[in-house]
Amino acid sequence: MINVNIRFFAAFKELIGKNELNMNVSDGSSIKDVMASVEKTYPEVKDILNISKFAVNMEYQDICVKLSDGDEITIIMPVSGGISNASENDSYVEITYEKIDMGRVFDFVSDPSAGSVLLFHGTVRDNDEGMPVKYLFYEAYEEMAIKEIRKLINNARADFNITKVAVIHRMGKIEIGGVSISIGISSPHRVDSYLASRFLIDNIKETVPIWKKEVFDDMSKWKRI
């Protein structure tokens, strides 16, 4: 037998009422085998599991991958505190529960060798397809989110000529008009700043384990950012 730990976030966590689940499973078990056991215990999660991705020890893995003793599995749903950060000389990544200091983003990415500094700020709008939104609530698997954003920055550097990058994402409750994410990029020429910024925001939405809950007057729903 081997022991694995499963972590739950966002709507999944609310649905079963737990943050994590520790399980003993047979040697040679795959993610698929473990999820079958989870579904047997909690049949209400079947539809979510069928469209989810999975990470083992903060790395995305195929559902058929075999597990080892002590592995941590995270269910990454494709649904719509403290501070964790990682900084280097030319890049900065932060997950925060505090209001984002946009001036600090600009200051970090500014550089004498750069002819372009581009700032992108994602803000909370007051509606979703015409339905009035009261506020948003963000949640993340913070350690993995930092790691995945770092990977995206490295990919952006491989494709675009950029000088410095800063990505800060806010968690918790954010009111209408508040900034949920700030991306700053500097580059010798403006086209690389434009392209790299779009690459980062589009792919953060696709691969980084961050979820948002849209809260309306009489309901709420979870979505991938």
KENUPA-366540 format. One record per residue (C-alpha): residue number from 0; x, y, z. Coordinates in nm, 2 decimals, always signed. Layout:
<nodes>
(node NUM (X Y Z)),
...
</nodes>
This chain:
<nodes>
(node 0 (+0.00 +0.00 +0.00)),
(node 1 (+0.10 +0.36 -0.05)),
(node 2 (-0.03 +0.68 +0.10)),
(node 3 (-0.14 +0.98 -0.10)),
(node 4 (-0.28 +1.32 -0.01)),
(node 5 (-0.55 +1.49 -0.23)),
(node 6 (-0.60 +1.87 -0.21)),
(node 7 (-0.92 +2.04 -0.29)),
(node 8 (-0.99 +2.41 -0.38)),
(node 9 (-1.27 +2.64 -0.48)),
(node 10 (-1.60 +2.48 -0.57)),
(node 11 (-1.47 +2.13 -0.52)),
(node 12 (-1.38 +2.22 -0.16)),
(node 13 (-1.72 +2.37 -0.10)),
(node 14 (-1.90 +2.07 -0.25)),
(node 15 (-1.74 +1.81 -0.02)),
(node 16 (-1.67 +2.03 +0.27)),
(node 17 (-1.30 +1.94 +0.30)),
(node 18 (-0.96 +2.10 +0.21)),
(node 19 (-0.79 +1.77 +0.16)),
(node 20 (-0.82 +1.39 +0.19)),
(node 21 (-0.56 +1.14 +0.29)),
(node 22 (-0.59 +0.79 +0.13)),
(node 23 (-0.41 +0.45 +0.14)),
(node 24 (-0.42 +0.29 -0.21)),
(node 25 (-0.27 -0.01 -0.37)),
(node 26 (+0.09 -0.01 -0.51)),
(node 27 (+0.08 +0.08 -0.87)),
(node 28 (-0.23 +0.29 -0.84)),
(node 29 (-0.27 +0.58 -1.09)),
(node 30 (-0.44 +0.92 -1.06)),
(node 31 (-0.74 +0.76 -1.24)),
(node 32 (-0.76 +0.49 -0.98)),
(node 33 (-0.75 +0.74 -0.69)),
(node 34 (-1.02 +0.96 -0.85)),
(node 35 (-1.24 +0.66 -0.90)),
(node 36 (-1.22 +0.61 -0.52)),
(node 37 (-1.29 +0.97 -0.46)),
(node 38 (-1.60 +0.96 -0.69)),
(node 39 (-1.72 +0.64 -0.51)),
(node 40 (-1.71 +0.83 -0.18)),
(node 41 (-1.84 +1.16 -0.31)),
(node 42 (-2.06 +1.07 -0.62)),
(node 43 (-2.17 +1.44 -0.65)),
(node 44 (-1.82 +1.53 -0.78)),
(node 45 (-1.83 +1.30 -1.09)),
(node 46 (-1.91 +1.58 -1.34)),
(node 47 (-1.63 +1.80 -1.21)),
(node 48 (-1.37 +1.51 -1.21)),
(node 49 (-1.46 +1.43 -1.57)),
(node 50 (-1.34 +1.77 -1.69)),
(node 51 (-1.06 +1.84 -1.45)),
(node 52 (-0.68 +1.83 -1.48)),
(node 53 (-0.46 +1.69 -1.22)),
(node 54 (-0.12 +1.78 -1.07)),
(node 55 (+0.11 +1.56 -0.87)),
(node 56 (+0.36 +1.74 -0.64)),
(node 57 (+0.27 +2.07 -0.82)),
(node 58 (+0.34 +1.93 -1.17)),
(node 59 (+0.06 +1.87 -1.42)),
(node 60 (+0.03 +1.49 -1.50)),
(node 61 (-0.17 +1.26 -1.72)),
(node 62 (-0.45 +1.08 -1.53)),
(node 63 (-0.29 +0.74 -1.60)),
(node 64 (+0.05 +0.83 -1.43)),
(node 65 (+0.14 +0.59 -1.16)),
(node 66 (+0.17 +0.73 -0.80)),
(node 67 (+0.44 +0.69 -0.53)),
(node 68 (+0.41 +0.69 -0.16)),
(node 69 (+0.37 +1.04 -0.02)),
(node 70 (+0.25 +1.20 -0.35)),
(node 71 (+0.03 +1.50 -0.33)),
(node 72 (-0.25 +1.52 -0.59)),
(node 73 (-0.43 +1.84 -0.67)),
(node 74 (-0.75 +1.86 -0.86)),
(node 75 (-0.74 +2.16 -1.10)),
(node 76 (-1.10 +2.24 -1.20)),
(node 77 (-1.16 +2.42 -1.53)),
(node 78 (-1.44 +2.61 -1.38)),
(node 79 (-1.57 +2.92 -1.45)),
(node 80 (-0.33 +3.43 +0.40)),
(node 81 (-0.01 +3.56 +0.39)),
(node 82 (+0.20 +3.65 +0.09)),
(node 83 (+0.39 +3.41 -0.13)),
(node 84 (+0.64 +3.56 -0.36)),
(node 85 (+0.95 +3.47 -0.57)),
(node 86 (+1.18 +3.73 -0.70)),
(node 87 (+1.49 +3.74 -0.91)),
(node 88 (+1.69 +4.02 -1.05)),
(node 89 (+1.48 +4.04 -1.37)),
(node 90 (+1.14 +3.90 -1.26)),
(node 91 (+0.90 +3.91 -0.97)),
(node 92 (+0.60 +3.70 -0.89)),
(node 93 (+0.36 +3.75 -0.60)),
(node 94 (+0.04 +3.62 -0.46)),
(node 95 (-0.11 +3.86 -0.21)),
(node 96 (-0.42 +3.94 -0.01)),
(node 97 (-0.33 +4.31 +0.00)),
(node 98 (-0.42 +4.58 -0.25)),
(node 99 (-0.18 +4.57 -0.54)),
(node 100 (+0.07 +4.86 -0.55)),
(node 101 (+0.08 +4.93 -0.92)),
(node 102 (+0.35 +5.18 -0.88)),
(node 103 (+0.58 +4.91 -0.74)),
(node 104 (+0.52 +4.70 -1.05)),
(node 105 (+0.62 +4.99 -1.27)),
(node 106 (+0.93 +5.06 -1.06)),
(node 107 (+1.04 +4.70 -1.07)),
(node 108 (+1.02 +4.66 -1.45)),
(node 109 (+1.17 +5.00 -1.54)),
(node 110 (+1.52 +4.97 -1.68)),
(node 111 (+1.76 +5.20 -1.86)),
(node 112 (+1.80 +4.95 -2.14)),
(node 113 (+1.42 +4.94 -2.21)),
(node 114 (+1.25 +5.15 -2.46)),
(node 115 (+0.91 +5.02 -2.36)),
(node 116 (+0.73 +4.97 -2.03)),
(node 117 (+0.39 +4.81 -2.05)),
(node 118 (+0.15 +4.77 -1.76)),
(node 119 (-0.16 +4.55 -1.77)),
(node 120 (-0.42 +4.57 -1.49)),
(node 121 (-0.71 +4.32 -1.47)),
(node 122 (-1.00 +4.49 -1.29)),
(node 123 (-1.33 +4.37 -1.15)),
(node 124 (-1.63 +4.47 -1.36)),
(node 125 (-1.98 +4.52 -1.23)),
(node 126 (-2.15 +4.25 -1.44)),
(node 127 (-2.11 +3.91 -1.60)),
(node 128 (-2.30 +3.90 -1.93)),
(node 129 (-2.54 +4.16 -1.80)),
(node 130 (-2.59 +4.01 -1.45)),
(node 131 (-2.49 +4.26 -1.18)),
(node 132 (-2.19 +4.14 -0.98)),
(node 133 (-2.14 +4.24 -0.62)),
(node 134 (-1.78 +4.14 -0.58)),
(node 135 (-1.53 +3.87 -0.67)),
(node 136 (-1.35 +3.63 -0.44)),
(node 137 (-1.02 +3.47 -0.55)),
(node 138 (-0.85 +3.15 -0.43)),
(node 139 (-0.53 +2.98 -0.54)),
(node 140 (-0.30 +2.69 -0.47)),
(node 141 (-0.04 +2.95 -0.40)),
(node 142 (+0.28 +2.74 -0.41)),
(node 143 (+0.19 +2.59 -0.75)),
(node 144 (+0.05 +2.92 -0.88)),
(node 145 (+0.39 +3.08 -0.82)),
(node 146 (+0.57 +2.79 -0.99)),
(node 147 (+0.34 +2.79 -1.30)),
(node 148 (+0.37 +3.16 -1.34)),
(node 149 (+0.75 +3.13 -1.33)),
(node 150 (+0.73 +2.87 -1.61)),
(node 151 (+0.52 +3.11 -1.82)),
(node 152 (+0.77 +3.39 -1.77)),
(node 153 (+1.05 +3.16 -1.88)),
(node 154 (+0.85 +3.06 -2.19)),
(node 155 (+0.78 +3.43 -2.26)),
(node 156 (+1.16 +3.50 -2.24)),
(node 157 (+1.22 +3.23 -2.49)),
(node 158 (+0.98 +3.38 -2.74)),
(node 159 (+1.01 +3.75 -2.69)),
(node 160 (+1.29 +4.00 -2.62)),
(node 161 (+1.19 +4.12 -2.28)),
(node 162 (+1.40 +4.29 -2.01)),
(node 163 (+1.20 +4.26 -1.68)),
(node 164 (+0.87 +4.11 -1.58)),
(node 165 (+0.65 +4.14 -1.27)),
(node 166 (+0.33 +3.95 -1.21)),
(node 167 (+0.12 +4.02 -0.89)),
(node 168 (-0.22 +3.85 -0.84)),
(node 169 (-0.45 +3.94 -0.55)),
(node 170 (-0.65 +3.68 -0.35)),
(node 171 (-0.96 +3.71 -0.13)),
(node 172 (-1.25 +3.95 -0.17)),
(node 173 (-1.21 +4.23 -0.43)),
(node 174 (-1.47 +4.50 -0.48)),
(node 175 (-1.59 +4.63 -0.81)),
(node 176 (-1.32 +4.84 -0.98)),
(node 177 (-1.05 +4.67 -0.78)),
(node 178 (-0.73 +4.54 -0.95)),
(node 179 (-0.71 +4.16 -0.94)),
(node 180 (-0.39 +4.11 -1.14)),
(node 181 (-0.11 +4.34 -1.25)),
(node 182 (+0.15 +4.25 -1.51)),
(node 183 (+0.44 +4.47 -1.59)),
(node 184 (+0.68 +4.41 -1.88)),
(node 185 (+0.98 +4.61 -2.01)),
(node 186 (+1.16 +4.55 -2.34)),
(node 187 (+1.39 +4.72 -2.58)),
(node 188 (+1.10 +4.76 -2.83)),
(node 189 (+0.73 +4.80 -2.77)),
(node 190 (+0.61 +4.50 -2.98)),
(node 191 (+0.77 +4.25 -2.75)),
(node 192 (+0.60 +4.41 -2.44)),
(node 193 (+0.26 +4.39 -2.61)),
(node 194 (+0.30 +4.03 -2.72)),
(node 195 (+0.46 +3.90 -2.40)),
(node 196 (+0.19 +4.07 -2.19)),
(node 197 (-0.09 +3.90 -2.39)),
(node 198 (+0.09 +3.57 -2.38)),
(node 199 (+0.12 +3.58 -2.00)),
(node 200 (-0.24 +3.68 -1.92)),
(node 201 (-0.39 +3.43 -2.17)),
(node 202 (-0.18 +3.15 -2.04)),
(node 203 (-0.22 +3.24 -1.67)),
(node 204 (-0.60 +3.19 -1.73)),
(node 205 (-0.53 +2.84 -1.89)),
(node 206 (-0.27 +2.68 -1.66)),
(node 207 (-0.23 +2.85 -1.33)),
(node 208 (-0.44 +2.71 -1.04)),
(node 209 (-0.63 +3.03 -0.95)),
(node 210 (-1.01 +3.04 -0.93)),
(node 211 (-1.26 +3.32 -0.88)),
(node 212 (-1.60 +3.32 -0.74)),
(node 213 (-1.85 +3.57 -0.88)),
(node 214 (-2.10 +3.68 -0.62)),
(node 215 (-2.44 +3.81 -0.73)),
(node 216 (-2.74 +3.92 -0.53)),
(node 217 (-2.89 +3.58 -0.50)),
(node 218 (-2.62 +3.33 -0.61)),
(node 219 (-2.25 +3.28 -0.67)),
(node 220 (-2.05 +3.07 -0.91)),
(node 221 (-1.68 +2.96 -0.94)),
(node 222 (-1.49 +3.02 -1.26)),
(node 223 (-1.13 +2.98 -1.38)),
(node 224 (-0.98 +3.33 -1.40)),
</nodes>
